Amino acid sequence: MKRFVAGESAADALAVTDRLISDGLLITFDHLGEDTVETAQAETITARYEELLGRLAANGTGTRAEVSVKLTALGQLLDDGEKIALENARRICAAARDAGTTVTLDMEDHTTVDSTLRVLAELREEYPTTGAVIQAYLRRAEEYCATLADEGSRVRLCKGAYNAPDSVAFTARDEIDKSYVRCMKVLMGGRGYPMLATHDPRLIEIGGSLAGLHGREPGSFEYQMLYGIRPNEQLRLAREGAQVRVYVPYGEEWYGYLMRRLAERPANLGFFLRSLASKS
């Protein structure tokens, strides 16, 4: 578990901070918990984020670390859930601003996309650097990227790991990869800050080539990878001058996090096993 999840508490999460930062890496923290079924549970998770951000503010690492937030954890699926999640997200964004950092809204099941984008739009009115996530496996991904690639916007592009029907999402690996490249072209050619979340060497290489094609400086985009996955590649990219952010999950619901990642796509099982066998 500790290879892929920092631990259960904010202290555990922060314990990995110094090492990653000293290696020249950036961080985004994710407090695990997606199955929120009560308002009190959403309140608790919000408070945990505020605690973590308060500690980032106290130790001055906000410039190197941000947080990622799942709106379902903040109550999105409750009755009147979008309003509840928005208010909780506002609290987290306020704490992030006080810490000198920002927030990225994770994208989840395809049924929550429209709601998440509405919350994003609301948050950006007060907190314009709030980040978005677009999943390349969605058939509308390129459209979403074009809408979000504005001046100052931050967009994380990932392949997507949630099950979705063929009418909504690409299912073949090559189709998803092609969509990812199309989305990269839109983001790299836009005016925002692309965040390329992938461990795929081919896509990393294409991302670098697109950055060069569009005259992007290393500080105008970043790569993102999961904690514990291809750490040597993370270091290689950082040492070559790229911005590399590590997605660091923590929290008591670590078992569910790992099982969901394996269940969502069977190919993930081989990926995790290969990572256990080799740190490269």
URSUL-V361989 format. One record per backbone hydrogen bond with DSSP energy under -1.0 kcal/mol. NH is the residue of the N-H (numbers start at 1). CO is the residue of the C=O. Records with the same first field share a line. If there is no record, write none. Layout:
NH = CO + CO
This chain:
4 = 1
5 = 1
6 = 249
13 = 9
14 = 10
15 = 11
16 = 13
20 = 16
21 = 17
22 = 18
23 = 19
24 = 21
25 = 20
26 = 244
27 = 64
28 = 246
29 = 66
30 = 248
32 = 250
42 = 38
43 = 39
44 = 40
45 = 41
46 = 42
47 = 43
48 = 44
49 = 45
50 = 46
51 = 47
52 = 48
53 = 49
54 = 50
55 = 51
56 = 52
57 = 53
58 = 54
59 = 55
61 = 56
64 = 61
65 = 61
66 = 27
67 = 102
68 = 29
69 = 104
75 = 72
76 = 71
78 = 75
81 = 78
84 = 80
85 = 81
86 = 82
87 = 83
88 = 84
89 = 85
90 = 86
91 = 87
92 = 88
93 = 89
94 = 90
95 = 91
96 = 92
97 = 93
98 = 94
99 = 95
100 = 97
101 = 96
104 = 67
105 = 131
106 = 69
112 = 109
113 = 110
116 = 112
117 = 113
118 = 114
119 = 115
120 = 116
121 = 117
122 = 118
123 = 119
124 = 120
126 = 123
127 = 123
130 = 127
131 = 103
132 = 154
134 = 156
136 = 158
137 = 159
138 = 135
139 = 168
141 = 138
144 = 140
145 = 141
146 = 142
147 = 143
148 = 144
149 = 145
150 = 148
152 = 191
153 = 150
155 = 193
156 = 132
157 = 195
158 = 134
168 = 165
169 = 165
170 = 137
176 = 172
177 = 173
178 = 174
179 = 175
180 = 176
181 = 177
182 = 178
183 = 179
184 = 180
185 = 181
186 = 182
187 = 183
188 = 184
189 = 185
191 = 149
193 = 153
195 = 155
196 = 222
197 = 157
198 = 196 + 224
204 = 200
205 = 201
206 = 202
207 = 203
208 = 204
209 = 205
210 = 206
211 = 207
212 = 208
213 = 209
214 = 210
215 = 212
216 = 211
220 = 217
222 = 194
223 = 243
224 = 196
225 = 245
227 = 247
229 = 226
232 = 279
234 = 230
235 = 231
236 = 232
237 = 233
238 = 234
239 = 235
240 = 236
241 = 238
242 = 237
245 = 223
246 = 26
247 = 225
248 = 28
250 = 30
251 = 7
257 = 253
258 = 254
259 = 255
260 = 256
261 = 257
262 = 258
263 = 259
264 = 260
268 = 265
269 = 266
271 = 267
272 = 268
273 = 269
274 = 270
275 = 271
276 = 272
277 = 273
278 = 274
